[in-house]
């Protein structure tokens, strides 16, 4: 017997690395040293920092991968993987430097996994970070046919004096919500259950991912719920460089607005939100109706149309709104900072 008899094709793994080499090279930054294929990746700190602080984050895509695998659409989940990591470290004010991925599968399917990596490189290019390295693990017997899993790891850098840690937020500051691109990468287990078990108007049960639903749009449910997570890095960092006073940031991921918004506050502060201040996309309304999901659970599970939030001084609200709207990102004044102990009021 040999390794191939056990289900692991080493030569296919080598060929796969060569196949994705040009994709990885497309994300290269000037600070990257060496080339793909070493035991580790090397990256210098960019010039110009006086007291650089490294900021790290890690995340996955969750059961959104199940939808990709059922529908055979693999080109966008890599964007989600990058987005979930870089948006997290952005909340500290960090510029993403490099990204690492871990891809595990039962059997290496080069065409499928190349699509996944292409999505990862596209996400890295959007975020301005290098895909510095990664690991592709072939694990026969651990994953079923056509199954794979993803994990991502990101490192960024921020000037120590410019770190956002909640201490800059003041009572009276306003909250600006930046529109999400859709479901992003949270709550997909509930989405999958609703699609599978919702009662249809004709009394039958369940939908397929290839169907469209008039209440949501003309695209199929698979296309709608695979829309990749928006990456906010470039417009947000550009806003800081241009002098907009961003006192705090929050990435609206698992737990929705109630769990994530308080993470950017200082001591003795709460937030009062106005849910009528932004439009909730039709996909969320359909999920609530089709799954009979209580409103409180919708807000505690999904982003409800707000993917990222900024805390700004009251006198910079209009300027901040215009900044993002001019860059084709819908932005809304959704609340204000008040005295309290970390509560979200108004939802």
Secondary structure, 3 states (H helix, E strand, C coil): CCCCCCCCCHHHHHHHHHHHHHHHHCCCCCCEECCCCCCCCEECCCCCCCCEEEEEEEECCCCHHHHHHHHCCCCCHHHHHHHHHHHHHHCCCCEEEEEEEEEEECCCCHHHHHHHHHHHHHHHHHHCCEEEEEEEEECECCECCCCEEEEEEEEEEEEHHHCCCCCCCCCCCEEEEEECCCCCCCCHHHHHHHHHHCECCCCCECCCCCCECCCCCCCEHHHHHCCCCCCCHHHHHHHHHCCCCEEEEEECCCCHHHHHHHHHCCCCEEEEECHHHCCCCHHHHHHHHHCCCCHHHHHHHCCCCEEEEEEECHHHHHHHHHHHHCCCCCEEEEEEEEECCCCEECC
